[in-house]
Amino acid sequence: MGIIRSGFSVIAGTVFGIYIAQNYNVPNIKKLSDTGMALLKHIEETYRKPKKRGDD
């Protein structure tokens, strides 16, 4: 009984995801995360403490 119930959940989720992706404007998560990482990297480089002379 557990395999049928979990299999149904996976299939229903897949069908629902396909329907949403085809009928609605869903953002590209990979592109969104890449943009966020670039922004965080820029912020880190801008506000990082300067290195001391002997810290090479």
PDB file of N, CA, C and O in Angstrom:
ATOM      1  N   MET A   1       0.816  -1.196   0.000  1.00  0.00           N
ATOM      2  CA  MET A   1       0.000   0.000   0.000  1.00  0.00           C
ATOM      3  C   MET A   1       0.859   1.259   0.000  1.00  0.00           C
ATOM      4  O   MET A   1       0.459   2.276  -0.568  1.00  0.00           O
ATOM      5  N   GLY A   2       2.028   1.209   0.625  1.00  0.00           N
ATOM      6  CA  GLY A   2       2.895   2.382   0.703  1.00  0.00           C
ATOM      7  C   GLY A   2       3.476   2.772  -0.638  1.00  0.00           C
ATOM      8  O   GLY A   2       3.625   3.956  -0.939  1.00  0.00           O
ATOM      9  N   ILE A   3       3.810   1.758  -1.458  1.00  0.00           N
ATOM     10  CA  ILE A   3       4.391   2.050  -2.783  1.00  0.00           C
ATOM     11  C   ILE A   3       3.353   2.704  -3.681  1.00  0.00           C
ATOM     12  O   ILE A   3       3.682   3.622  -4.432  1.00  0.00           O
ATOM     13  N   ILE A   4       2.138   2.262  -3.619  1.00  0.00           N
ATOM     14  CA  ILE A   4       1.086   2.845  -4.457  1.00  0.00           C
ATOM     15  C   ILE A   4       0.837   4.293  -4.048  1.00  0.00           C
ATOM     16  O   ILE A   4       0.688   5.167  -4.901  1.00  0.00           O
ATOM     17  N   ARG A   5       0.794   4.542  -2.749  1.00  0.00           N
ATOM     18  CA  ARG A   5       0.536   5.896  -2.264  1.00  0.00           C
ATOM     19  C   ARG A   5       1.686   6.834  -2.616  1.00  0.00           C
ATOM     20  O   ARG A   5       1.441   7.955  -3.061  1.00  0.00           O
ATOM     21  N   SER A   6       2.931   6.408  -2.427  1.00  0.00           N
ATOM     22  CA  SER A   6       4.069   7.280  -2.738  1.00  0.00           C
ATOM     23  C   SER A   6       4.226   7.432  -4.251  1.00  0.00           C
ATOM     24  O   SER A   6       4.603   8.505  -4.721  1.00  0.00           O
ATOM     25  N   GLY A   7       3.951   6.398  -5.006  1.00  0.00           N
ATOM     26  CA  GLY A   7       4.011   6.499  -6.463  1.00  0.00           C
ATOM     27  C   GLY A   7       2.970   7.467  -6.998  1.00  0.00           C
ATOM     28  O   GLY A   7       3.241   8.228  -7.926  1.00  0.00           O
ATOM     29  N   PHE A   8       1.780   7.438  -6.415  1.00  0.00           N
ATOM     30  CA  PHE A   8       0.734   8.373  -6.817  1.00  0.00           C
ATOM     31  C   PHE A   8       1.156   9.814  -6.539  1.00  0.00           C
ATOM     32  O   PHE A   8       0.897  10.702  -7.351  1.00  0.00           O
ATOM     33  N   SER A   9       1.796  10.050  -5.408  1.00  0.00           N
ATOM     34  CA  SER A   9       2.252  11.402  -5.062  1.00  0.00           C
ATOM     35  C   SER A   9       3.285  11.909  -6.058  1.00  0.00           C
ATOM     36  O   SER A   9       3.235  13.069  -6.467  1.00  0.00           O
ATOM     37  N   VAL A  10       4.212  11.057  -6.448  1.00  0.00           N
ATOM     38  CA  VAL A  10       5.249  11.448  -7.400  1.00  0.00           C
ATOM     39  C   VAL A  10       4.626  11.755  -8.759  1.00  0.00           C
ATOM     40  O   VAL A  10       4.954  12.769  -9.376  1.00  0.00           O
ATOM     41  N   ILE A  11       3.739  10.893  -9.224  1.00  0.00           N
ATOM     42  CA  ILE A  11       3.110  11.103 -10.529  1.00  0.00           C
ATOM     43  C   ILE A  11       2.223  12.349 -10.506  1.00  0.00           C
ATOM     44  O   ILE A  11       2.250  13.137 -11.451  1.00  0.00           O
ATOM     45  N   ALA A  12       1.445  12.538  -9.452  1.00  0.00           N
ATOM     46  CA  ALA A  12       0.581  13.720  -9.357  1.00  0.00           C
ATOM     47  C   ALA A  12       1.422  14.993  -9.302  1.00  0.00           C
ATOM     48  O   ALA A  12       1.057  15.990  -9.925  1.00  0.00           O
ATOM     49  N   GLY A  13       2.527  14.984  -8.579  1.00  0.00           N
ATOM     50  CA  GLY A  13       3.402  16.150  -8.509  1.00  0.00           C
ATOM     51  C   GLY A  13       4.044  16.468  -9.842  1.00  0.00           C
ATOM     52  O   GLY A  13       4.173  17.636 -10.208  1.00  0.00           O
ATOM     53  N   THR A  14       4.447  15.442 -10.571  1.00  0.00           N
ATOM     54  CA  THR A  14       5.050  15.635 -11.891  1.00  0.00           C
ATOM     55  C   THR A  14       4.037  16.236 -12.865  1.00  0.00           C
ATOM     56  O   THR A  14       4.351  17.183 -13.586  1.00  0.00           O
ATOM     57  N   VAL A  15       2.838  15.692 -12.882  1.00  0.00           N
ATOM     58  CA  VAL A  15       1.794  16.201 -13.778  1.00  0.00           C
ATOM     59  C   VAL A  15       1.439  17.640 -13.417  1.00  0.00           C
ATOM     60  O   VAL A  15       1.284  18.477 -14.306  1.00  0.00           O
ATOM     61  N   PHE A  16       1.310  17.934 -12.148  1.00  0.00           N
ATOM     62  CA  PHE A  16       0.994  19.282 -11.702  1.00  0.00           C
ATOM     63  C   PHE A  16       2.116  20.251 -12.084  1.00  0.00           C
ATOM     64  O   PHE A  16       1.836  21.365 -12.526  1.00  0.00           O
ATOM     65  N   GLY A  17       3.383  19.847 -11.922  1.00  0.00           N
ATOM     66  CA  GLY A  17       4.525  20.680 -12.296  1.00  0.00           C
ATOM     67  C   GLY A  17       4.572  20.968 -13.782  1.00  0.00           C
ATOM     68  O   GLY A  17       4.864  22.091 -14.193  1.00  0.00           O
ATOM     69  N   ILE A  18       4.288  19.960 -14.587  1.00  0.00           N
ATOM     70  CA  ILE A  18       4.262  20.151 -16.039  1.00  0.00           C
ATOM     71  C   ILE A  18       3.149  21.124 -16.427  1.00  0.00           C
ATOM     72  O   ILE A  18       3.350  21.998 -17.270  1.00  0.00           O
ATOM     73  N   TYR A  19       1.998  20.973 -15.822  1.00  0.00           N
ATOM     74  CA  TYR A  19       0.872  21.866 -16.107  1.00  0.00           C
ATOM     75  C   TYR A  19       1.225  23.314 -15.758  1.00  0.00           C
ATOM     76  O   TYR A  19       0.986  24.222 -16.554  1.00  0.00           O
ATOM     77  N   ILE A  20       1.788  23.526 -14.580  1.00  0.00           N
ATOM     78  CA  ILE A  20       2.156  24.879 -14.136  1.00  0.00           C
ATOM     79  C   ILE A  20       3.207  25.476 -15.072  1.00  0.00           C
ATOM     80  O   ILE A  20       3.098  26.639 -15.462  1.00  0.00           O
ATOM     81  N   ALA A  21       4.232  24.684 -15.437  1.00  0.00           N
ATOM     82  CA  ALA A  21       5.316  25.183 -16.287  1.00  0.00           C
ATOM     83  C   ALA A  21       4.810  25.575 -17.675  1.00  0.00           C
ATOM     84  O   ALA A  21       5.327  26.517 -18.277  1.00  0.00           O
ATOM     85  N   GLN A  22       3.813  24.870 -18.186  1.00  0.00           N
ATOM     86  CA  GLN A  22       3.309  25.159 -19.521  1.00  0.00           C
ATOM     87  C   GLN A  22       2.332  26.330 -19.548  1.00  0.00           C
ATOM     88  O   GLN A  22       2.248  27.040 -20.550  1.00  0.00           O
ATOM     89  N   ASN A  23       1.599  26.537 -18.470  1.00  0.00           N
ATOM     90  CA  ASN A  23       0.511  27.512 -18.501  1.00  0.00           C
ATOM     91  C   ASN A  23       0.785  28.809 -17.750  1.00  0.00           C
ATOM     92  O   ASN A  23       0.004  29.754 -17.866  1.00  0.00           O
ATOM     93  N   TYR A  24       1.860  28.881 -16.993  1.00  0.00           N
ATOM     94  CA  TYR A  24       2.163  30.080 -16.235  1.00  0.00           C
ATOM     95  C   TYR A  24       3.604  30.497 -16.486  1.00  0.00           C
ATOM     96  O   TYR A  24       4.428  29.677 -16.891  1.00  0.00           O
ATOM     97  N   ASN A  25       3.910  31.759 -16.250  1.00  0.00           N
ATOM     98  CA  ASN A  25       5.251  32.294 -16.446  1.00  0.00           C
ATOM     99  C   ASN A  25       6.074  32.010 -15.179  1.00  0.00           C
ATOM    100  O   ASN A  25       6.101  32.820 -14.252  1.00  0.00           O
ATOM    101  N   VAL A  26       6.727  30.880 -15.156  1.00  0.00           N
ATOM    102  CA  VAL A  26       7.516  30.449 -14.009  1.00  0.00           C
ATOM    103  C   VAL A  26       8.957  30.925 -14.222  1.00  0.00           C
ATOM    104  O   VAL A  26       9.525  30.687 -15.287  1.00  0.00           O
ATOM    105  N   PRO A  27       9.563  31.597 -13.221  1.00  0.00           N
ATOM    106  CA  PRO A  27      10.930  32.090 -13.408  1.00  0.00           C
ATOM    107  C   PRO A  27      11.938  30.945 -13.468  1.00  0.00           C
ATOM    108  O   PRO A  27      11.723  29.878 -12.894  1.00  0.00           O
ATOM    109  N   ASN A  28      13.033  31.188 -14.171  1.00  0.00           N
ATOM    110  CA  ASN A  28      14.115  30.224 -14.270  1.00  0.00           C
ATOM    111  C   ASN A  28      14.927  30.296 -12.976  1.00  0.00           C
ATOM    112  O   ASN A  28      15.621  31.284 -12.737  1.00  0.00           O
ATOM    113  N   ILE A  29      14.846  29.269 -12.150  1.00  0.00           N
ATOM    114  CA  ILE A  29      15.472  29.274 -10.835  1.00  0.00           C
ATOM    115  C   ILE A  29      16.994  29.329 -10.957  1.00  0.00           C
ATOM    116  O   ILE A  29      17.644  30.015 -10.167  1.00  0.00           O
ATOM    117  N   LYS A  30      17.569  28.634 -11.913  1.00  0.00           N
ATOM    118  CA  LYS A  30      19.025  28.643 -12.076  1.00  0.00           C
ATOM    119  C   LYS A  30      19.519  30.052 -12.389  1.00  0.00           C
ATOM    120  O   LYS A  30      20.498  30.512 -11.799  1.00  0.00           O
ATOM    121  N   LYS A  31      18.856  30.733 -13.303  1.00  0.00           N
ATOM    122  CA  LYS A  31      19.250  32.098 -13.658  1.00  0.00           C
ATOM    123  C   LYS A  31      19.086  33.032 -12.462  1.00  0.00           C
ATOM    124  O   LYS A  31      19.929  33.899 -12.229  1.00  0.00           O
ATOM    125  N   LEU A  32      18.011  32.858 -11.708  1.00  0.00           N
ATOM    126  CA  LEU A  32      17.756  33.679 -10.531  1.00  0.00           C
ATOM    127  C   LEU A  32      18.828  33.466  -9.467  1.00  0.00           C
ATOM    128  O   LEU A  32      19.288  34.427  -8.850  1.00  0.00           O
ATOM    129  N   SER A  33      19.227  32.213  -9.248  1.00  0.00           N
ATOM    130  CA  SER A  33      20.258  31.929  -8.238  1.00  0.00           C
ATOM    131  C   SER A  33      21.621  32.438  -8.689  1.00  0.00           C
ATOM    132  O   SER A  33      22.399  32.914  -7.862  1.00  0.00           O
ATOM    133  N   ASP A  34      21.930  32.348  -9.986  1.00  0.00           N
ATOM    134  CA  ASP A  34      23.197  32.889 -10.496  1.00  0.00           C
ATOM    135  C   ASP A  34      23.266  34.400 -10.304  1.00  0.00           C
ATOM    136  O   ASP A  34      24.313  34.929  -9.932  1.00  0.00           O
ATOM    137  N   THR A  35      22.172  35.090 -10.553  1.00  0.00           N
ATOM    138  CA  THR A  35      22.121  36.535 -10.354  1.00  0.00           C
ATOM    139  C   THR A  35      22.314  36.885  -8.881  1.00  0.00           C
ATOM    140  O   THR A  35      23.031  37.828  -8.549  1.00  0.00           O
ATOM    141  N   GLY A  36      21.676  36.125  -8.012  1.00  0.00           N
ATOM    142  CA  GLY A  36      21.825  36.356  -6.567  1.00  0.00           C
ATOM    143  C   GLY A  36      23.244  36.127  -6.091  1.00  0.00           C
ATOM    144  O   GLY A  36      23.757  36.889  -5.272  1.00  0.00           O
ATOM    145  N   MET A  37      23.888  35.075  -6.601  1.00  0.00           N
ATOM    146  CA  MET A  37      25.270  34.796  -6.198  1.00  0.00           C
ATOM    147  C   MET A  37      26.211  35.896  -6.693  1.00  0.00           C
ATOM    148  O   MET A  37      27.144  36.269  -5.982  1.00  0.00           O
ATOM    149  N   ALA A  38      25.983  36.417  -7.892  1.00  0.00           N
ATOM    150  CA  ALA A  38      26.814  37.506  -8.412  1.00  0.00           C
ATOM    151  C   ALA A  38      26.639  38.763  -7.556  1.00  0.00           C
ATOM    152  O   ALA A  38      27.608  39.468  -7.273  1.00  0.00           O
ATOM    153  N   LEU A  39      25.417  39.031  -7.151  1.00  0.00           N
ATOM    154  CA  LEU A  39      25.155  40.181  -6.287  1.00  0.00           C
ATOM    155  C   LEU A  39      25.840  40.024  -4.936  1.00  0.00           C
ATOM    156  O   LEU A  39      26.447  40.973  -4.438  1.00  0.00           O
ATOM    157  N   LEU A  40      25.750  38.850  -4.341  1.00  0.00           N
ATOM    158  CA  LEU A  40      26.398  38.604  -3.050  1.00  0.00           C
ATOM    159  C   LEU A  40      27.914  38.700  -3.159  1.00  0.00           C
ATOM    160  O   LEU A  40      28.568  39.217  -2.254  1.00  0.00           O
ATOM    161  N   LYS A  41      28.472  38.214  -4.243  1.00  0.00           N
ATOM    162  CA  LYS A  41      29.917  38.297  -4.450  1.00  0.00           C
ATOM    163  C   LYS A  41      30.350  39.753  -4.565  1.00  0.00           C
ATOM    164  O   LYS A  41      31.371  40.147  -4.001  1.00  0.00           O
ATOM    165  N   HIS A  42      29.582  40.547  -5.290  1.00  0.00           N
ATOM    166  CA  HIS A  42      29.896  41.969  -5.426  1.00  0.00           C
ATOM    167  C   HIS A  42      29.846  42.673  -4.067  1.00  0.00           C
ATOM    168  O   HIS A  42      30.727  43.471  -3.749  1.00  0.00           O
ATOM    169  N   ILE A  43      28.827  42.382  -3.276  1.00  0.00           N
ATOM    170  CA  ILE A  43      28.697  42.988  -1.949  1.00  0.00           C
ATOM    171  C   ILE A  43      29.862  42.579  -1.053  1.00  0.00           C
ATOM    172  O   ILE A  43      30.407  43.411  -0.328  1.00  0.00           O
ATOM    173  N   GLU A  44      30.249  41.302  -1.099  1.00  0.00           N
ATOM    174  CA  GLU A  44      31.364  40.836  -0.292  1.00  0.00           C
ATOM    175  C   GLU A  44      32.662  41.542  -0.670  1.00  0.00           C
ATOM    176  O   GLU A  44      33.412  41.965   0.210  1.00  0.00           O
ATOM    177  N   GLU A  45      32.934  41.675  -1.960  1.00  0.00           N
ATOM    178  CA  GLU A  45      34.164  42.326  -2.403  1.00  0.00           C
ATOM    179  C   GLU A  45      34.167  43.812  -2.065  1.00  0.00           C
ATOM    180  O   GLU A  45      35.222  44.382  -1.786  1.00  0.00           O
ATOM    181  N   THR A  46      32.998  44.441  -2.088  1.00  0.00           N
ATOM    182  CA  THR A  46      32.909  45.865  -1.801  1.00  0.00           C
ATOM    183  C   THR A  46      33.137  46.165  -0.328  1.00  0.00           C
ATOM    184  O   THR A  46      33.824  47.132  -0.002  1.00  0.00           O
ATOM    185  N   TYR A  47      32.581  45.367   0.563  1.00  0.00           N
ATOM    186  CA  TYR A  47      32.615  45.673   1.992  1.00  0.00           C
ATOM    187  C   TYR A  47      33.615  44.837   2.780  1.00  0.00           C
ATOM    188  O   TYR A  47      33.588  44.860   4.010  1.00  0.00           O
ATOM    189  N   ARG A  48      34.480  44.111   2.121  1.00  0.00           N
ATOM    190  CA  ARG A  48      35.487  43.302   2.800  1.00  0.00           C
ATOM    191  C   ARG A  48      36.519  44.212   3.459  1.00  0.00           C
ATOM    192  O   ARG A  48      36.873  45.261   2.921  1.00  0.00           O
ATOM    193  N   LYS A  49      36.992  43.797   4.629  1.00  0.00           N
ATOM    194  CA  LYS A  49      38.043  44.560   5.303  1.00  0.00           C
ATOM    195  C   LYS A  49      39.319  44.483   4.474  1.00  0.00           C
ATOM    196  O   LYS A  49      39.620  43.440   3.894  1.00  0.00           O
ATOM    197  N   PRO A  50      40.069  45.579   4.414  1.00  0.00           N
ATOM    198  CA  PRO A  50      41.337  45.515   3.666  1.00  0.00           C
ATOM    199  C   PRO A  50      42.338  44.635   4.383  1.00  0.00           C
ATOM    200  O   PRO A  50      42.343  44.550   5.611  1.00  0.00           O
ATOM    201  N   LYS A  51      43.187  43.978   3.602  1.00  0.00           N
ATOM    202  CA  LYS A  51      44.206  43.095   4.178  1.00  0.00           C
ATOM    203  C   LYS A  51      45.303  43.935   4.822  1.00  0.00           C
ATOM    204  O   LYS A  51      45.621  45.025   4.347  1.00  0.00           O
ATOM    205  N   LYS A  52      45.876  43.423   5.904  1.00  0.00           N
ATOM    206  CA  LYS A  52      47.016  44.070   6.529  1.00  0.00           C
ATOM    207  C   LYS A  52      48.269  43.737   5.752  1.00  0.00           C
ATOM    208  O   LYS A  52      48.263  42.809   4.944  1.00  0.00           O
ATOM    209  N   ARG A  53      49.330  44.462   5.975  1.00  0.00           N
ATOM    210  CA  ARG A  53      50.559  44.267   5.201  1.00  0.00           C
ATOM    211  C   ARG A  53      51.156  42.882   5.397  1.00  0.00           C
ATOM    212  O   ARG A  53      51.632  42.299   4.423  1.00  0.00           O
ATOM    213  N   GLY A  54      51.158  42.333   6.577  1.00  0.00           N
ATOM    214  CA  GLY A  54      51.819  41.059   6.840  1.00  0.00           C
ATOM    215  C   GLY A  54      50.923  39.842   6.647  1.00  0.00           C
ATOM    216  O   GLY A  54      51.348  38.734   6.976  1.00  0.00           O
ATOM    217  N   ASP A  55      49.716  39.988   6.133  1.00  0.00           N
ATOM    218  CA  ASP A  55      48.784  38.865   5.997  1.00  0.00           C
ATOM    219  C   ASP A  55      48.760  38.279   4.587  1.00  0.00           C
ATOM    220  O   ASP A  55      47.674  38.149   4.021  1.00  0.00           O
ATOM    221  N   ASP A  56      49.871  37.925   4.001  1.00  0.00           N
ATOM    222  CA  ASP A  56      49.865  37.346   2.652  1.00  0.00           C
ATOM    223  C   ASP A  56      49.690  35.895   2.692  1.00  0.00           C
ATOM    224  O   ASP A  56      49.662  35.247   1.645  1.00  0.00           O
TER     225      ASP A  56
END
